[in-house]
């Protein structure tokens, strides 16, 4: 694999220097802060990312205040109590994006969060304890047990909430390919995901940087 210092230098050159590059790096929250994040905020971010998938993000963000009001702040314990008739009414509400399957996913993810919280105390505590050197297993867990959280959607939820994680965007994949990783343009197999994780583990050991920062730097290097 290519040394990360070379990738870092290319990103600095493209973004106008080290100081400018650092301004573009994502915020990483401490495990304690993650553990203290309420479950309704996790369900809200899952919902936002699910609705943004395959859609114009700006439209979702512009309607977000109404999403919060329609779903009364996304408390999982209340969302799971919604009846099919209520779900149907919510799915037809013009204040939000009217996609019934994605609205159904909100209730499914509320169940997911409550199941995790029952075992671990809260969803935030569950995520905060997950080791960064095995993020791909967390991605797989969210895809299996959550609703519409596969691909980059679950990864974006974690990143947006401040978990130290990489995101397999097209630019990140191109950086990995350039560095010598044998990956398809849209990787998804267990072999490819393990290769990505191992590459980030190697670069983390080399640089000492958080996985989120390594990921963003990779994206900005191509």
Helices and strands as residue ranges (DSSP letters): H 4-15, H 18-23, H 31-35, H 39-52, H 57-62, H 64-70, H 76-79, H 84-91, H 100-120, H 123-128, G 132-134, H 135-145, H 151-161, H 170-179, H 190-207, H 211-220
